[in-house]
Amino acid sequence: MDIARPSRKKEIRRRRILIAIAIVAALILISVGVGSLEPAAYQVDRASLFIGKVDRGEFLRSVRGPGTLVPEEIRWIAAQTNGRVDRIVIRPGALVTPESVILELSNPELEQSAQDAELALRAAEADYTNLKVQLESQLLDQQANLARVNADYERAVLQAEADRELHDEGLVPSIQLRRSELDANQLTVRHEIEQKRLEKTQESITARLSANRAQLEQSRALYELRRSQLEALRVRPSITGVLQQVPVEEGQQVTPGTNLARVAEPTKLKAELRIAETQAKDVLIGQVAVVDTRNGIVQGRVSRIDPAVQQGTVTVDVELGDDLPKGARPDLSVDGTIEIERLEDVLYVRRPPFGQPNSTVGLYKVSADGDRATRVPVQLGRGSVSDIEIIAGLEEGDEVILSDSTQWDEHDRIRLN
């Protein structure tokens, strides 16, 4: 017969409870320990990264933009009259002078008009010459008449003086003296009238010749115009330079004002740079610029800033020096850098691809042993083409990852292999 032992059952129950409590406590401790562990860091190949070092010193602010070389002096040659392109004598790329013939045009109506204008000019010259001869003949007749009257006048005056002397001696009666004096007075009045008539004749001749000369000059001007238009059918440049464009074809009809050719002075070039509108606000006329022509570096200065924005860029003209490298020619693609200002004792680093001036970004700062990188907030200041100012967040000598970090952007820490 079995005998119940209550104390034994209580001991077994107590032991089970203690074991359960121990297991629960162990699980809690394990959970807390695991929770307190940091997640595994994202691993990145160090060789694939671009790491920059924070420096302190002189900071050159500059902006950069692509552009092209363009001539400072460009001449468009336009058609002066209607015409047809008969022949293109010189093709683009050739060196031309003011005597070079680039195109030959034809206009039969203009040729006929030029001939008519020449004939009209010759007729006007003949009319002028004929009128001048007639008027000079009239003037000579009037001068001869005045000479005769003048001779009669002087003769009458002498006769009156002689009769007066004889009358005083009692040799000539008074009636004869009176008659001589009347003749002298009459010829005096006639002499004055003939003199005035001669003056009026000269004034009339001058006026008639002036009117006829005006008609002659009008005919000459029309002839010169037609002749210049006829000469303009042989298209010539007005400067020595390189022929850049001939935007017409043989057989094409052109009207006055149509551009026929473009000539540029190849030795005087400037750079037209396209600067981003966000960077162009600091560009000023007179600032120093450096232009890379791929064949050499040319120093220059900003000479003009376009007030308008086109497709997100501002056109900036840079006046270049006289010593251009070989191969520099119009429409050559170049890169230009404009110096904005030089700052002393500035903390700066190479500009990351996502770093904008006057903003705060997260950069991965490399640890001292170079095995890890932790993201830290960095306040950026003024920017340049390749560098940017550090306001806060980094110190001199710190190394930061400047490569694109979008692949591990959700991780605050990364491990560098």
C-alpha positions in Angstrom: 0.0 0.0 0.0 1.4 3.4 -1.2 1.7 6.3 1.2 1.1 9.9 -0.1 4.0 12.3 0.4 2.7 15.9 0.0 6.1 17.6 0.6 7.6 15.9 -2.4 5.0 17.2 -4.8 5.5 20.8 -3.5 9.2 20.5 -4.1 8.7 19.3 -7.7 6.3 22.1 -8.4 8.6 24.7 -6.9 11.5 23.4 -9.0 9.5 23.6 -12.2 8.4 27.2 -11.4 12.0 28.2 -10.8 13.2 26.6 -14.0 10.4 28.4 -16.0 11.4 31.7 -14.4 15.0 31.1 -15.2 14.2 30.3 -18.8 12.0 33.5 -19.2 14.7 35.6 -17.6 17.3 34.1 -19.9 15.1 34.8 -22.9 14.6 38.4 -21.8 18.3 38.9 -21.3 19.1 37.4 -24.7 16.4 39.7 -26.4 17.8 42.8 -24.7 21.4 41.9 -25.6 20.5 41.2 -29.2 18.5 44.4 -29.4 21.4 46.4 -28.1 23.7 45.2 -30.8 24.3 47.6 -33.7 23.3 46.4 -37.2 26.0 45.1 -39.5 27.6 48.0 -41.5 27.2 48.2 -45.3 30.3 47.2 -47.0 31.8 49.3 -49.8 34.9 48.7 -51.9 37.3 51.6 -51.0 39.1 51.4 -54.4 35.9 52.4 -56.1 35.5 55.6 -54.0 36.7 59.1 -54.5 37.9 60.4 -51.1 38.8 64.0 -50.6 40.7 65.8 -47.9 39.6 69.0 -46.2 42.2 71.7 -46.6 42.6 75.3 -45.4 44.1 78.1 -47.3 43.5 80.3 -50.4 40.2 79.6 -52.0 39.7 80.6 -55.6 36.0 81.1 -56.5 35.4 80.6 -60.2 32.7 79.5 -62.7 33.1 77.4 -65.8 31.2 77.0 -69.0 31.5 75.7 -72.5 31.6 78.0 -75.5 32.9 78.8 -78.9 35.3 81.1 -80.5 33.6 83.8 -82.7 35.1 86.6 -84.7 34.9 90.1 -83.2 34.3 91.5 -86.7 31.8 89.8 -88.9 30.4 91.2 -92.2 27.3 90.0 -93.8 27.1 90.9 -97.5 23.6 91.4 -98.7 22.1 91.7 -102.2 21.4 95.3 -103.3 19.0 94.5 -106.1 17.0 91.6 -107.5 19.1 89.1 -109.3 19.9 85.5 -110.1 22.9 83.6 -108.8 24.9 82.7 -112.0 28.1 81.4 -110.4 29.7 80.9 -107.0 33.3 81.8 -107.5 34.7 81.2 -104.0 33.7 78.6 -101.5 33.6 78.9 -97.7 37.0 78.6 -96.0 38.9 80.6 -98.5 40.8 83.8 -97.7 39.3 86.8 -99.4 40.2 90.5 -99.9 38.1 93.5 -100.8 38.9 92.8 -104.5 37.8 89.2 -104.4 34.6 88.2 -106.3 32.6 85.8 -104.3 29.4 85.5 -106.4 28.3 86.6 -109.8 24.6 87.7 -110.2 22.7 88.7 -113.3 19.8 91.1 -113.8 19.0 92.0 -117.5 16.6 94.7 -116.4 19.2 96.4 -114.3 21.7 96.3 -117.2 19.2 98.0 -119.5 18.4 100.6 -116.8 22.1 101.3 -116.4 22.4 101.9 -120.2 19.4 104.2 -120.2 20.8 106.1 -117.2 24.1 106.6 -119.1 22.4 107.9 -122.2 20.2 110.2 -120.1 23.4 111.5 -118.4 25.1 112.2 -121.8 22.0 114.0 -123.0 21.8 116.1 -119.8 25.5 117.0 -120.2 25.0 118.1 -123.8 21.9 120.2 -122.8 24.0 121.9 -120.1 26.9 122.6 -122.4 24.5 124.0 -125.1 22.7 126.2 -122.6 26.0 127.4 -121.2 27.2 128.4 -124.6 24.0 130.3 -125.4 24.0 132.2 -122.1 27.7 133.1 -122.5 26.9 134.4 -126.0 24.1 136.5 -124.6 26.4 137.8 -121.9 29.0 138.7 -124.5 26.4 140.7 -126.5 25.3 142.5 -123.4 28.9 143.3 -122.5 29.5 144.6 -126.1 26.4 146.8 -125.9 27.6 148.2 -122.5 31.0 148.9 -124.1 29.3 150.9 -126.9 27.2 152.8 -124.5 30.2 153.5 -122.3 32.1 154.8 -125.3 29.3 157.1 -126.3 28.9 158.2 -122.7 32.6 159.1 -122.4 32.5 160.9 -125.8 29.5 162.9 -124.7 31.1 163.9 -121.5 34.3 165.0 -123.3 32.2 167.0 -125.8 30.3 168.7 -123.0 33.5 169.7 -121.2 35.0 171.0 -124.5 31.9 173.1 -125.3 31.9 174.5 -121.8 35.5 175.7 -122.2 34.7 177.2 -125.6 31.5 178.8 -124.2 33.5 180.4 -121.5 35.8 181.9 -124.2 32.7 183.1 -126.2 33.4 180.8 -129.1 30.4 178.5 -128.7 26.8 179.6 -128.2 24.9 178.6 -125.1 22.4 176.5 -127.0 25.2 174.2 -128.3 26.6 173.9 -124.7 23.1 173.0 -123.4 22.7 170.4 -126.2 26.1 168.8 -125.3 25.2 168.6 -121.6 21.8 167.0 -122.4 23.5 164.4 -124.5 26.0 163.6 -121.7 23.2 163.3 -119.1 21.2 161.1 -121.3 24.1 158.7 -122.0 24.9 158.7 -118.2 21.4 157.3 -117.5 21.7 154.9 -120.3 25.1 153.8 -119.1 23.7 153.0 -115.6 20.8 151.1 -117.1 23.1 149.0 -119.3 25.3 148.2 -116.3 22.2 147.1 -114.3 21.1 145.1 -117.3 24.4 143.3 -117.5 24.2 142.5 -113.7 20.7 141.1 -114.2 21.9 139.1 -117.2 24.7 137.6 -115.1 22.3 136.7 -112.3 19.9 135.1 -114.8 22.7 133.1 -116.4 23.8 131.9 -112.9 20.2 130.9 -112.0 19.5 129.1 -115.3 22.8 127.3 -115.2 22.2 126.2 -111.6 18.8 124.8 -112.4 20.2 123.0 -115.4 23.2 121.8 -113.4 20.8 120.3 -110.8 19.1 118.3 -113.5 22.5 117.2 -114.7 23.5 116.1 -111.2 20.3 114.2 -110.8 20.9 112.3 -114.0 24.5 111.7 -112.9 23.4 110.4 -109.5 20.9 108.1 -111.1 23.6 106.8 -113.4 26.0 106.3 -110.5 23.3 104.4 -108.6 22.6 102.1 -111.6 26.3 101.6 -112.2 27.0 100.8 -108.5 24.0 98.3 -108.6 25.5 96.8 -111.7 28.9 96.5 -110.1 27.2 94.9 -107.0 26.2 92.0 -109.2 29.8 90.9 -108.7 29.6 90.4 -105.0 32.8 91.4 -103.2 33.7 91.6 -99.4 34.5 94.9 -97.8 37.2 93.5 -95.6 40.1 91.0 -95.7 39.1 87.8 -93.9 37.9 84.3 -94.2 34.7 83.4 -96.1 32.5 81.6 -93.6 29.2 81.1 -95.3 27.6 81.3 -98.7 23.9 80.6 -97.9 22.7 80.7 -101.6 22.9 78.3 -104.5 23.5 78.7 -108.2 20.3 79.5 -110.0 18.6 80.9 -107.0 16.7 84.2 -107.3 17.5 86.8 -104.6 15.9 90.0 -103.5 17.4 93.2 -102.0 18.5 92.4 -98.4 19.1 88.7 -99.0 22.3 87.6 -97.2 24.7 86.3 -99.8 27.9 85.7 -97.8 29.5 86.1 -94.4 33.1 87.1 -94.0 35.0 87.2 -90.7 38.3 88.6 -89.5 40.1 85.5 -88.4 42.8 87.2 -86.3 40.5 88.9 -83.9 38.5 86.3 -82.0 36.6 86.3 -78.8 35.1 83.5 -76.7 31.3 83.2 -76.1 30.9 81.2 -72.9 27.6 79.7 -71.8 27.5 80.0 -68.0 24.7 78.5 -65.9 22.2 81.1 -64.8 22.7 80.1 -61.1 26.4 80.9 -61.4 26.3 83.9 -63.7 25.0 86.2 -60.9 28.6 86.7 -59.6 30.1 87.4 -63.1 31.2 91.0 -63.7 32.7 92.8 -66.6 36.5 93.0 -66.3 37.0 89.8 -64.4 39.9 87.6 -65.4 39.1 84.5 -67.5 41.1 81.5 -68.8 40.0 79.9 -72.1 41.1 76.3 -73.0 41.1 75.9 -76.8 42.4 72.3 -76.5 45.5 73.4 -78.2 46.6 75.9 -75.6 45.4 78.2 -72.8 44.5 81.9 -73.5 44.1 84.6 -71.0 41.3 87.1 -71.3 38.8 89.3 -69.6 35.0 89.5 -69.5 33.9 92.1 -72.0 30.1 91.6 -72.1 27.3 89.8 -70.2 24.1 89.0 -72.1 21.2 90.4 -70.0 18.9 87.5 -71.2 18.8 83.9 -70.2 18.6 81.3 -72.9 17.9 77.7 -72.1 19.2 78.1 -68.6 22.5 79.7 -69.5 23.8 83.3 -69.8 26.2 84.2 -72.7 29.4 85.8 -71.5 31.8 87.3 -74.0 35.5 87.1 -73.1 38.0 89.3 -74.9 41.1 87.3 -75.7 44.8 88.3 -76.0 46.6 88.7 -79.3 48.7 85.5 -78.9 46.2 82.8 -79.9 47.4 79.2 -80.1 47.7 77.4 -83.4 44.4 76.0 -84.6 42.3 78.7 -83.1 39.6 79.5 -85.6 36.0 80.7 -85.6 33.4 78.2 -84.2 36.0 76.2 -82.4 34.6 74.6 -79.2 36.3 75.8 -76.0 36.0 75.7 -72.2 36.3 78.9 -70.2 36.8 79.5 -66.5 36.0 83.0 -65.0 37.7 84.0 -61.8 35.1 85.4 -59.4 37.3 86.2 -56.3 40.2 84.9 -54.1 39.5 84.2 -50.5 42.2 83.8 -47.8 42.2 81.2 -45.0 39.2 79.3 -46.0 38.3 75.7 -45.1 37.3 73.8 -48.3 37.1 70.5 -50.0 36.6 69.1 -53.4 33.0 69.7 -54.5 30.8 66.6 -54.2 28.4 66.0 -57.2 25.3 66.8 -55.0 26.8 69.7 -53.0 25.2 73.1 -53.7 26.5 76.4 -52.3 24.9 77.6 -49.0 23.2 74.3 -48.2 23.6 71.4 -45.6 24.3 67.9 -46.9 25.3 64.6 -45.4 28.8 63.5 -46.1 30.5 60.2 -45.1 33.5 61.1 -42.9 36.2 58.4 -43.0 37.5 57.2 -39.6 41.1 57.6 -38.6 42.0 54.0 -39.3 40.3 54.2 -42.7 38.1 51.2 -42.2 34.8 52.9 -41.6 32.9 56.0 -42.7 30.1 57.7 -40.8 27.6 60.2 -42.2 27.8 63.6 -40.7 25.9 66.8 -41.5 28.1 69.4 -43.2 27.2 73.0 -43.8 28.5 74.3 -47.2 29.2 77.9 -48.1 30.5 79.5 -51.2 31.2 77.3 -54.2 33.6 77.2 -57.1 34.1 75.1 -60.2 35.8 72.2 -58.4 35.9 73.2 -54.7 33.4 74.3 -52.1 33.7 76.1 -48.7 33.1 74.2 -45.5 31.2 76.3 -42.9 30.7 73.6 -40.2 30.7 69.9 -39.7 34.3 69.1 -40.8 37.8 70.0 -39.7 41.1 70.5 -41.5 42.6 67.1 -42.4 39.3 65.2 -42.3 38.7 62.8 -45.2 35.2 62.5 -46.7 33.7 60.4 -49.4 32.9 62.6 -52.4 31.5 59.8 -54.7 27.8 59.4 -55.4 26.4 57.7 -52.3 22.8 57.0 -53.4 23.4 53.2 -53.3 24.0 53.2 -49.5 22.2 56.4 -48.6 19.9 54.6 -46.1 22.9 53.5 -44.1 24.5 56.0 -41.6 27.6 53.8 -41.4 29.6 51.9 -44.0 32.6 49.6 -43.8 35.4 50.2 -46.3 37.0 47.0 -47.7 
